[in-house]
Amino acid sequence: MQHKLEKVRKSRFNSRKRRKRNDIPTIAIVGYTNSGKSTLLRALCRDDEIYCADKLFATLDPKIRRVKLPSGKFALFADTVGFIRKLPIELVAAFRATLEEVSEADLLLIVIDPLDKDPLESLTVVEETLNQIGAACIPRIIVLNKVDMIDSEQLEALLERLAMRSGSEVVPVSALRKFNVSSLLKRIESSLMQMDSASRSLTDTFKLA
């Protein structure tokens, strides 16, 4: 497996270099294992061939797909290995090929499963792992998945708790049913535009200094 991971790492490194040259934004989809990350990517890019499985580390080599945003521009979305509680440092190192896609992304989508025993604890696990790999400062959107499987009262309460806990916007979706996916894409593009505007303002400030 280590040899395969190293090949993945080299391939992904070269791909990231090409993307940076072409100035294409990358959005990494992260979350606790089995939260529906691959299903979300499949809904976003409308590719039913993307492999989805209810098992640990079903995603080894990050799947990257080009997705058309509402404005007509494109962004790349990367599915990544699922996080787990108390992820050992050695395992973080072993999966650095997939995790590097996260640490170099422009925006993160943190996918939360409302059916988890404690969704807020799952969010904590993800945030701790992001901190381990140097991705704690990357802008993010919380995606509450599988909302078709909970009632409206549970949904409203969980949205509020996640927003308060994370300080980030929370977008409810059902990746499997493709519910609210178009709204998520609009919010993603809005975030990218805000980040681009802030980056240009900062560059102009340095030029004037």
C-alpha positions in Angstrom: 0.0 0.0 0.0 2.8 2.4 0.8 4.2 2.2 -2.7 0.7 2.9 -4.1 0.3 5.9 -1.8 3.7 7.3 -2.9 2.7 7.0 -6.6 -0.6 8.8 -5.7 1.3 11.5 -3.9 3.7 12.2 -6.9 0.7 12.2 -9.3 -1.3 14.6 -7.2 1.8 16.9 -6.7 2.2 17.3 -10.5 -1.6 17.8 -10.9 -1.6 20.6 -8.3 1.3 22.4 -10.1 -0.7 22.4 -13.3 -3.8 23.7 -11.6 -1.9 26.5 -10.0 -0.5 27.5 -13.4 -4.0 27.6 -14.8 -5.4 29.5 -11.8 -8.3 27.0 -11.2 -9.7 27.1 -7.7 -9.8 23.8 -5.8 -12.5 22.8 -3.3 -11.7 19.8 -1.0 -14.5 17.8 0.4 -13.7 16.6 3.9 -15.5 15.0 6.7 -15.8 12.1 9.1 -15.8 8.7 7.4 -19.1 7.7 5.7 -20.6 11.2 5.9 -21.4 11.1 2.2 -18.4 12.9 0.7 -18.2 10.8 -2.5 -22.0 11.0 -2.9 -21.8 14.8 -2.7 -19.0 14.9 -5.3 -21.2 12.7 -7.5 -24.1 15.0 -7.1 -22.0 18.1 -7.8 -20.4 16.9 -11.0 -23.3 14.6 -12.1 -20.9 11.7 -12.5 -22.7 8.5 -11.4 -19.5 6.5 -12.0 -17.9 7.8 -8.9 -17.3 5.0 -6.4 -19.3 5.3 -3.1 -19.1 2.7 -0.4 -20.0 2.5 3.3 -16.6 1.4 4.5 -13.5 2.9 6.1 -11.1 4.5 3.7 -13.1 3.8 0.6 -11.4 6.8 -1.0 -7.6 6.4 -1.3 -6.6 8.3 -4.4 -8.5 11.6 -4.2 -11.1 11.8 -6.9 -11.0 15.2 -8.6 -13.7 16.4 -10.9 -14.3 19.7 -12.8 -17.6 21.3 -11.9 -19.3 24.2 -13.7 -20.3 26.9 -11.3 -23.5 29.0 -11.7 -21.6 31.8 -13.5 -20.2 29.4 -16.1 -16.7 29.3 -14.6 -15.2 26.1 -13.5 -13.7 24.8 -10.2 -12.1 21.5 -9.3 -13.6 19.4 -6.5 -11.5 16.8 -4.6 -13.0 14.0 -2.6 -10.6 12.9 0.2 -10.1 10.0 2.7 -12.6 10.0 5.5 -11.4 11.2 8.9 -11.8 9.1 12.1 -11.6 9.7 15.8 -8.1 9.8 17.2 -6.5 9.4 13.8 -2.9 8.3 14.6 -0.1 10.6 13.4 1.4 7.6 11.5 -1.8 7.2 9.6 -1.9 10.9 8.8 1.6 10.5 7.4 0.6 7.4 5.4 -2.3 9.2 3.8 -0.4 12.4 3.1 -1.1 12.0 -0.6 -4.8 12.5 -0.1 -4.5 15.0 2.8 -2.2 17.3 0.8 -5.2 17.9 -1.5 -6.9 19.4 1.6 -4.0 21.5 2.9 -3.5 23.2 -0.5 -7.2 23.7 -1.3 -8.7 27.2 -1.7 -12.0 26.2 0.1 -13.1 23.3 2.2 -16.5 21.7 2.3 -16.9 19.9 5.7 -19.6 17.3 5.3 -21.5 16.4 8.5 -23.8 13.4 8.9 -26.8 14.3 11.1 -27.3 10.5 11.8 -23.9 10.4 13.6 -24.2 9.7 17.3 -22.8 13.2 18.0 -22.5 15.4 14.8 -20.8 18.1 16.7 -18.2 15.7 18.0 -17.6 14.6 14.4 -17.1 18.2 13.5 -14.5 18.5 16.3 -12.7 15.4 14.9 -12.5 17.0 11.4 -11.3 20.3 12.8 -8.6 18.6 14.9 -7.4 16.7 11.8 -7.4 19.8 9.7 -5.2 21.4 12.4 -2.9 18.4 12.3 -2.3 18.7 8.5 -1.9 22.5 8.5 -5.3 23.3 7.0 -7.0 25.0 10.0 -7.0 28.5 8.4 -8.5 27.5 5.1 -12.0 29.0 4.6 -14.8 26.5 4.8 -18.5 25.8 4.4 -20.2 23.3 6.6 -22.4 20.9 4.6 -25.1 19.2 6.6 -25.8 16.1 4.5 -28.7 13.5 4.5 -31.3 16.1 5.7 -34.0 14.0 4.0 -33.5 11.5 6.8 -34.3 13.8 9.8 -37.4 15.8 10.6 -37.7 19.6 10.3 -37.3 20.3 14.0 -34.1 18.2 14.2 -32.8 19.9 11.1 -33.5 23.5 12.4 -31.9 22.7 15.8 -28.8 21.1 14.3 -28.3 23.9 11.8 -28.3 26.4 14.6 -25.9 24.3 16.8 -23.5 23.8 13.9 -23.5 27.4 13.0 -22.8 28.5 16.6 -20.2 25.8 17.1 -18.2 26.4 13.9 -18.8 30.1 13.2 -19.2 29.1 9.5 -22.2 29.1 7.2 -24.1 25.8 7.2 -25.8 24.6 4.1 -28.3 21.7 4.3 -28.3 19.2 1.4 -29.2 15.7 0.5 -26.4 14.5 -1.8 -28.2 11.3 -2.6 -31.5 13.1 -3.5 -29.6 16.1 -5.0 -31.6 18.4 -2.7 -30.2 22.0 -2.4 -27.1 21.1 -4.4 -27.6 24.1 -6.7 -27.8 26.4 -3.7 -24.6 25.0 -2.4 -22.8 25.7 -5.7 -24.0 29.3 -5.5 -22.7 29.6 -2.0 -19.4 28.1 -3.0 -19.0 30.5 -5.9 -19.9 33.4 -3.7 -17.2 32.4 -1.2 -14.6 32.0 -4.0 -15.5 35.5 -5.3 -15.1 37.0 -1.8 -11.8 35.4 -1.3 -10.6 36.6 -4.7 -11.7 40.1 -4.0 -10.0 40.1 -0.6 -6.8 38.8 -2.3 -6.8 41.5 -4.9 -7.3 44.2 -2.2 -4.4 42.8 -0.2 -2.2 42.8 -3.3 -3.2 46.4 -4.1 -2.3 47.4 -0.5 1.2 46.0 -0.9 1.7 47.8 -4.2 0.8 51.1 -2.5 3.0 50.5 0.5 
